[in-house]
């Protein structure tokens, strides 16, 4: 951004010892958006003051996060936001300069390879076996149980590069692939797990109140593609001493899937060292939750017309 007298004055006040002054200056700088980052980086390079450098780094992060909030808001307002876009934005929380086109190109190649192996005559189980073969055998994605401190496993750019991920990031890739291939696989809200369900896309079951529900034919573990039956999941819930509810087996929409992944990332952070990240992720979670409820209310309103 071309320097102006106001920008120069603001940059000169970044190292002001008065925290109230710094907060006021920060808000004005953040208001300029991403174009101001070049000015901040130039200032960082031309100072040896560690405190000033630290404040500049904080400001750059805040500018990126403010931009990310706006992007997530636009995404969550869509009637049917694509999951791959949500996963990309989640990765940009940690990698703000992540090139979208590169990730999309890698993902499109995966989609094409899977599409070439599929046809309309496959059963649901055969279809998933094909996807699993591409995902876990050809691309060799490998899942790891969630561990504190291993937050890089949450971000799809890291997963695509290393072929390593946790159940959340691998599920986002798997679900995004299924979405583009028109395979009815959705995340479900089973406690302490991030499972996917293959839903019956043809047969709907009428309920007494006239509503329709979609039946899960089987479950898929994103860590390794293992198939579970409803009985397997029921036994798991029984061991946890968790009461089974219908809501656990409803398909999560893309907003809810991203929200659950952000929740898991927030809970995996170090509460002492990464407190500011926890607060930022909570802001994202609340934003998506609010937009999701607004969309549900809007859809209900339209159905009543």
ChimeraX attribute file (.defattr): number of C-alpha atoms within 10 A of each C-alpha:
attribute: neighborCount
match mode: 1-to-1
recipient: residues
	/A:1	12
	/A:2	8
	/A:3	11
	/A:4	9
	/A:5	8
	/A:6	11
	/A:7	17
	/A:8	11
	/A:9	12
	/A:10	17
	/A:11	18
	/A:12	12
	/A:13	16
	/A:14	23
	/A:15	18
	/A:16	13
	/A:17	9
	/A:18	10
	/A:19	11
	/A:20	10
	/A:21	13
	/A:22	17
	/A:23	13
	/A:24	13
	/A:25	19
	/A:26	21
	/A:27	13
	/A:28	14
	/A:29	23
	/A:30	21
	/A:31	13
	/A:32	13
	/A:33	16
	/A:34	17
	/A:35	12
	/A:36	19
	/A:37	21
	/A:38	13
	/A:39	15
	/A:40	19
	/A:41	14
	/A:42	10
	/A:43	16
	/A:44	18
	/A:45	9
	/A:46	9
	/A:47	11
	/A:48	10
	/A:49	10
	/A:50	10
	/A:51	12
	/A:52	16
	/A:53	20
	/A:54	13
	/A:55	17
	/A:56	21
	/A:57	16
	/A:58	13
	/A:59	20
	/A:60	21
	/A:61	17
	/A:62	19
	/A:63	23
	/A:64	21
	/A:65	22
	/A:66	16
	/A:67	17
	/A:68	18
	/A:69	20
	/A:70	13
	/A:71	14
	/A:72	20
	/A:73	16
	/A:74	12
	/A:75	20
	/A:76	24
	/A:77	16
	/A:78	13
	/A:79	12
	/A:80	12
	/A:81	15
	/A:82	17
	/A:83	22
	/A:84	23
	/A:85	17
	/A:86	22
	/A:87	23
	/A:88	20
	/A:89	23
	/A:90	25
	/A:91	20
	/A:92	20
	/A:93	19
	/A:94	17
	/A:95	15
	/A:96	15
	/A:97	10
	/A:98	15
	/A:99	12
	/A:100	13
	/A:101	9
	/A:102	11
	/A:103	16
	/A:104	14
	/A:105	11
	/A:106	13
	/A:107	16
	/A:108	14
	/A:109	11
	/A:110	18
	/A:111	20
	/A:112	13
	/A:113	14
	/A:114	20
	/A:115	16
	/A:116	8
	/A:117	12
	/A:118	15
	/A:119	9
	/A:120	7
	/A:121	8
	/A:122	12
	/A:123	10
	/A:124	18
	/A:125	13
	/A:126	12
	/A:127	18
	/A:128	20
	/A:129	16
	/A:130	16
	/A:131	26
	/A:132	22
	/A:133	16
	/A:134	19
	/A:135	24
	/A:136	17
	/A:137	12
	/A:138	12
	/A:139	13
	/A:140	15
	/A:141	20
	/A:142	20
	/A:143	23
	/A:144	14
	/A:145	12
	/A:146	17
	/A:147	10
	/A:148	11
	/A:149	10
	/A:150	15
	/A:151	17
	/A:152	17
	/A:153	25
	/A:154	26
	/A:155	25
	/A:156	26
	/A:157	23
	/A:158	16
	/A:159	20
	/A:160	18
	/A:161	10
	/A:162	13
	/A:163	18
	/A:164	20
	/A:165	27
	/A:166	23
	/A:167	22
	/A:168	29
	/A:169	29
	/A:170	30
	/A:171	25
	/A:172	26
	/A:173	21
	/A:174	21
	/A:175	24
	/A:176	24
	/A:177	24
	/A:178	18
	/A:179	17
	/A:180	15
	/A:181	15
	/A:182	9
	/A:183	18
	/A:184	16
	/A:185	24
	/A:186	27
	/A:187	28
	/A:188	23
	/A:189	19
	/A:190	19
	/A:191	13
	/A:192	9
	/A:193	12
	/A:194	23
	/A:195	21
	/A:196	27
	/A:197	26
	/A:198	23
	/A:199	22
	/A:200	17
	/A:201	14
	/A:202	8
	/A:203	11
	/A:204	12
	/A:205	12
	/A:206	11
	/A:207	9
	/A:208	6
	/A:209	6
	/A:210	8
	/A:211	9
	/A:212	12
	/A:213	17
	/A:214	17
	/A:215	18
	/A:216	21
	/A:217	15
	/A:218	20
	/A:219	23
	/A:220	22
	/A:221	18
	/A:222	29
	/A:223	22
	/A:224	18
	/A:225	22
	/A:226	11
	/A:227	17
	/A:228	16
	/A:229	13
	/A:230	14
	/A:231	10
	/A:232	13
	/A:233	16
	/A:234	14
	/A:235	11
	/A:236	14
	/A:237	16
	/A:238	12
	/A:239	9
	/A:240	11
	/A:241	9
	/A:242	12
	/A:243	8
	/A:244	14
	/A:245	9
	/A:246	8
	/A:247	11
	/A:248	13
	/A:249	21
	/A:250	19
	/A:251	23
	/A:252	18
	/A:253	17
	/A:254	24
	/A:255	23
	/A:256	19
	/A:257	24
	/A:258	23
	/A:259	23
	/A:260	18
	/A:261	21
	/A:262	21
	/A:263	16
	/A:264	17
	/A:265	23
	/A:266	21
	/A:267	13
	/A:268	16
	/A:269	17
	/A:270	13
	/A:271	12
	/A:272	8
	/A:273	9
	/A:274	11
	/A:275	12
	/A:276	11
	/A:277	17
	/A:278	21
	/A:279	12
	/A:280	17
	/A:281	21
	/A:282	16
	/A:283	13
	/A:284	22
	/A:285	21
	/A:286	13
	/A:287	17
	/A:288	22
	/A:289	16
	/A:290	15
	/A:291	19
	/A:292	21
	/A:293	11
	/A:294	14
	/A:295	17
	/A:296	13
	/A:297	12
	/A:298	13
	/A:299	12
	/A:300	11
	/A:301	10
	/A:302	9
	/A:303	8
	/A:304	7
	/A:305	5
